[in-house]
């Protein structure tokens, strides 16, 4: 495993990447952040709002805190985060992080000493789903210089099902299997970024070819604490097209000067006679502005 250390990231967690054939470095966008340009957050926002509502229902102190700070939006947001945490917002995240770590230990031939009974059941499913896999890279730093994106795929492994090396990414959510389909676009784009990236050494800035298949990747869905999971194939050809769309969306987001000057009635003549003459020669939209100005005289 060769990935970025904390001191090799900026304040926002973006990896510092040495540019090709240069001594200069640049902060690259994380792969998971890059593909969010494709996400409308239609599922995440209601889920988070539900956690906040549940947390406030169970915590009278947080309800009072919201009432006492209703004019301080920053403080209200902080309280909302506390409510979501209380309702279990961080539990799934922490469980997922622990499961990622334990699967790495399993792949290294170790037995996770802190694993619970539920963890061991999850790990048995992991062993079954990855039977015959050969893990070439684990949590390996990768860079996609074309779009200045960096990432760390969970695995780059030989997969017997396709007799080739492929990106294999572990997902511990969503808990509900029926929601997996809604993740297809983001997962395909994320794995396509990884597959098209170079292997990168953060210590030296050296890049090397990525052996991963560019057409097929895999999601290993392993919801924590449920003793079940699936190995899901991912179409990286479509995913790569989505990556290019994400790049365009992000580029358009940087455009400036798209809004014209503000047109206000105050910039119009101050007499009704002049306004009436101007109204006659104007478009319907401008006429409404003129009429608004006339109503003030």
Secondary structure by P-SEA (a helix, b strand, c coil): ccccccccccccbbbbbbccccccccccccccccccccccaaaaaaaaaaaaaaaaaacaaaaaaaaaccccaaaaaaaaaaaaaaaccaaaaaaaaaaaaaaaaaaaccccccccaaaaaaaaaaaaaaccccccccbbbbbccccbbbbbbccccccccccbbbbbbbbcccccccccccaaaaaaaaaaaaaacccccccccbbbbbcccccbbbbbcccccccccccccccaaaaaaaaaaaaaaaaaaacccccccccccccccccaaaaaaaaaaccaaaaaaaaaaaaac
